[in-house]
Amino acid sequence: MTITGVFAPVPTPFTAAGDLDLESWRANLDRWMGTGLHGIVVLGSNGEAPFIDDDEADRLIAVARDRVPRDRLLIAGTGRQSTRSTIAASRRAADAGADAVLVRTPSFFKRQLTASAFIGHFSAVADASPVPVLLYNFSALTGVTLPVEAAAALAIHHNIAGLKESGPDMSYVGELLGLAPEGFSVLVGSAPTFFTSLMLGAHGGILALAAVAPDACLRLYELVRAGRIDEARELQRRIVPLAKLVGSMFGIPGLKAALEHRGYVGGPPRLPLEPVDADAAERIGAEIVRLDAVLGASARV
């Protein structure tokens, strides 16, 4: 499986009491499927995966499979701290209908997580998973880094389809693209560096921004593919302010506030995360309006 295109790592809606809001989940999924997104990622970092119980995760994936057409990819986050638990989660995700699983690096015992440990972990998961595996490197969140040499070694595994790199380190992306075999997909998770990543040869992105401005992300992707580099560069400049607000600045609570502005159900984040304050929500809303004005009606969802 070669994975290319623009994917949204979608947030999980909760009720005020902190329970899953499956009705809103269905409605949000239907709206995302009304866009040109190539697929979605459920239970990624933006889905608050570490806060979700296994039985909840299985329900979210199964509901998503009912709403995501088979010509779109449904990718499910299944990373856990132990190899055993990750394998179990990956098998359950496949049973629930996921097309592929996104497996973040384990991170608790940082000093013992050597390149060899990572290779052993991901190889065991890929051996056991019924569906293809995407490696997930997010050093800013986990505090560990999957060495690029280890990623390249894992890239030859028949059931490892690619890697998502969520950091801004373009040297990591460039080096991996040079080392990995043909057919191994390198996807990025940083919208502020999306243009640069695509120019280096990245195959697409799993971008928080794509949940609130999918058409803008898709347009950038297609402009680069069409060789319209100046237009793509200018669009990249235009999307950065909103991308930062729903990413590094306000994170999941900011992304949920942006969804509310768009008419989706963002809902509250699950504790201990807290919603953004009114000033932040207003700032996010104003930036959405500004981006829409710049891009025109086609940027709206």
C-alpha positions in Angstrom: 0.0 0.0 0.0 1.3 3.4 -1.0 -0.4 6.2 0.9 -0.5 9.6 -0.7 -2.7 12.7 -0.3 -4.1 14.8 2.4 -5.6 13.3 5.5 -7.3 14.9 8.5 -6.4 13.6 12.0 -9.9 14.2 13.4 -10.8 15.1 17.0 -13.0 13.0 19.1 -16.2 14.8 20.3 -17.2 14.4 24.0 -20.3 15.4 25.9 -20.1 17.9 28.7 -19.9 14.9 31.1 -16.9 13.6 29.2 -18.6 10.7 27.4 -18.2 9.9 23.7 -20.7 11.9 21.6 -21.3 9.4 18.9 -24.1 11.3 17.3 -21.8 14.3 16.7 -19.1 11.9 15.6 -21.3 10.6 12.8 -22.3 14.1 11.8 -18.7 15.4 11.7 -17.6 12.4 9.7 -20.3 12.9 7.1 -19.1 16.5 6.7 -15.5 15.5 6.3 -16.5 12.9 3.7 -18.2 15.7 1.8 -14.8 17.2 1.2 -12.0 16.0 -1.1 -9.9 14.6 1.7 -8.2 11.3 0.8 -9.1 9.9 4.1 -9.0 10.4 7.9 -7.1 9.4 10.9 -9.1 8.5 14.0 -7.5 8.1 17.4 -4.4 10.0 16.5 -2.9 12.7 18.8 -5.6 15.1 17.8 -8.1 12.5 18.6 -7.0 12.5 22.2 -6.0 8.8 21.9 -4.2 8.5 25.2 -7.4 9.5 27.0 -9.6 7.0 25.3 -10.4 3.5 26.7 -10.0 0.5 24.5 -13.7 -0.2 24.2 -14.3 3.4 23.3 -11.6 3.2 20.6 -13.2 0.1 19.1 -16.6 1.9 18.9 -15.1 5.0 17.3 -13.4 3.0 14.6 -16.5 0.9 13.8 -18.7 4.0 13.6 -16.1 5.7 11.4 -16.0 2.7 9.0 -19.7 3.0 8.5 -19.3 6.6 7.5 -16.1 6.5 5.5 -16.5 5.1 1.9 -14.2 2.3 0.9 -12.5 4.5 -1.6 -11.2 6.7 1.2 -8.6 5.5 3.7 -9.6 5.0 7.3 -6.4 5.0 9.4 -6.6 4.3 13.2 -4.1 5.2 15.8 -3.1 2.1 17.8 0.1 3.1 19.6 0.5 1.8 23.2 3.4 1.7 25.5 3.9 -2.1 25.2 4.4 -4.1 22.1 1.8 -6.6 23.3 -0.9 -3.9 23.8 -0.1 -2.3 20.5 -0.5 -5.6 18.7 -3.9 -6.2 20.4 -5.1 -2.7 19.6 -4.0 -3.1 15.9 -5.8 -6.4 15.6 -9.0 -4.9 17.1 -8.7 -1.8 14.8 -8.5 -4.1 11.8 -11.5 -6.1 12.9 -13.4 -2.8 13.3 -12.6 -1.9 9.7 -9.4 0.2 9.7 -7.5 0.1 6.4 -4.2 0.8 8.2 -2.9 1.6 11.7 -0.8 4.5 12.8 1.6 3.4 15.6 3.4 6.1 17.6 6.7 5.4 19.3 6.5 4.0 22.8 8.1 6.6 25.1 7.8 5.8 28.8 11.2 4.2 29.4 13.1 6.8 27.3 16.6 5.8 28.1 16.0 2.1 27.2 14.3 2.9 23.9 17.2 2.4 21.6 17.2 2.0 17.9 17.2 -1.7 18.4 14.3 -1.6 20.7 12.3 0.5 18.3 13.1 -1.9 15.4 12.0 -4.9 17.5 8.8 -3.2 18.6 7.6 -2.1 15.2 8.7 -5.3 13.5 6.7 -7.3 15.9 3.6 -5.1 15.5 3.9 -5.2 11.7 4.3 -9.0 11.8 1.1 -9.4 13.7 -1.0 -6.6 12.3 -3.7 -7.7 9.7 -3.4 -4.3 8.0 -0.5 -2.1 7.0 1.4 -0.1 9.6 2.4 3.5 9.5 5.2 4.4 11.8 4.6 7.6 13.8 7.4 9.9 15.0 6.3 12.9 17.1 9.3 13.8 19.2 7.8 17.0 20.6 5.0 15.0 22.1 6.6 11.8 23.1 10.1 13.0 24.1 11.8 10.3 22.0 12.8 10.1 18.3 12.7 7.2 16.0 16.2 7.3 14.5 16.1 7.9 10.8 18.3 4.9 10.3 15.9 2.7 12.3 13.0 4.0 10.2 14.9 3.2 7.0 15.6 -0.3 8.3 11.9 -0.8 9.1 10.9 0.6 5.7 11.8 -2.7 4.0 9.2 -4.7 6.1 6.4 -5.9 3.8 3.7 -4.7 6.2 5.1 -1.2 7.0 3.7 1.2 4.5 5.3 4.4 5.6 5.9 7.0 8.3 4.3 10.1 9.6 6.8 12.7 10.8 5.1 15.4 12.9 8.1 17.6 13.6 9.5 20.6 11.7 12.8 18.9 11.0 13.1 18.9 7.3 16.5 17.2 7.4 14.7 14.1 8.9 12.2 14.1 6.1 14.8 14.6 3.4 17.2 12.0 4.8 14.4 9.4 5.1 13.2 10.0 1.6 16.7 9.3 0.4 17.1 6.1 2.4 13.7 4.5 2.2 12.8 2.2 -0.7 10.4 3.1 -3.5 6.8 2.7 -2.4 7.5 3.7 1.2 5.2 6.7 2.0 6.6 9.6 3.9 3.8 11.8 5.3 4.2 14.9 7.4 2.1 16.3 10.2 3.2 19.9 10.3 1.1 22.2 8.1 3.6 25.1 8.5 6.2 23.0 6.7 3.8 21.2 4.3 5.0 23.0 1.2 8.7 22.4 2.0 8.0 18.8 2.7 6.2 18.3 -0.6 9.0 19.9 -2.4 11.5 17.5 -0.8 9.3 14.6 -2.1 6.9 13.8 0.8 3.9 11.9 -0.3 1.3 13.9 1.6 0.3 15.1 5.0 -1.8 14.2 8.0 -2.6 17.7 9.1 -4.7 19.1 11.9 -5.4 22.1 9.6 -7.1 19.7 7.2 -9.9 19.1 9.7 -10.9 22.8 9.5 -9.5 23.9 6.1 -9.4 20.8 4.0 -9.7 22.6 0.7 -6.8 24.9 1.4 -4.6 21.9 2.3 -5.8 20.0 -0.8 -5.2 23.0 -3.0 -1.6 23.3 -1.8 -1.0 19.6 -2.4 -2.4 19.8 -5.9 -0.5 23.0 -6.8 2.8 21.3 -5.9 1.9 18.2 -7.9 1.0 20.4 -10.9 4.3 22.3 -10.7 2.7 25.6 -9.8 5.3 26.3 -7.3 4.9 30.1 -6.8 1.2 29.7 -6.2 1.8 26.9 -3.7 4.5 28.9 -1.9 2.1 31.9 -1.5 -0.7 29.6 -0.3 1.7 28.1 2.3 2.3 31.6 3.6 -1.4 32.2 3.9 -2.2 29.1 5.9 0.6 29.3 8.4 -1.1 31.6 10.9 -4.2 29.4 11.3 -2.1 26.2 11.3 -0.1 27.5 14.2 -3.2 28.5 16.2 -4.7 25.0 15.9 -1.4 23.3 16.2 1.6 24.3 18.3 -0.1 27.3 20.0 -3.5 26.0 21.3 -3.3 22.4 20.3 -6.4 20.1 20.6 -8.5 22.7 22.5 -7.8 25.2 19.8 -8.6 22.7 17.0 -11.9 22.0 18.7 -12.7 25.7 19.0 -11.9 26.0 15.2 -14.3 23.2 14.5 -17.1 24.9 16.5 -16.5 28.0 14.4 -16.9 26.0 11.3 -20.2 24.5 12.5 -18.9 21.1 13.4 -19.2 19.7 16.9 -15.9 20.2 18.6 -17.0 19.7 22.1 -14.9 20.0 25.2 -11.5 18.2 25.4 -11.3 15.4 27.9 -9.8 16.2 31.2 -7.2 17.1 32.2 -7.2 19.2 29.0 -9.2 22.4 29.2 -11.0 24.4 26.5 -9.4 27.6 25.2 -10.7 30.8 26.7 -13.0 33.3 24.9 -10.1 35.4 23.7 -8.3 32.5 22.1 -11.5 31.2 20.5 -12.2 34.7 19.1 -8.6 34.9 17.7 -9.0 31.5 16.0 -12.4 32.5 14.5 -10.9 35.7 13.2 -8.1 33.8 11.5 -10.5 31.4 9.9 -12.5 34.4 8.5 -9.3 35.9 7.2 -8.2 32.7 5.5 -11.6 32.3 3.9 -11.5 35.9 2.6 -8.0 35.3 1.1 -8.9 32.0 -0.5 -12.5 32.7 -1.5 -15.5 30.5 -1.2 -13.6 27.4 -2.3 -11.7 27.4 1.0 -15.0 26.8 3.0 -16.2 23.4 4.0 
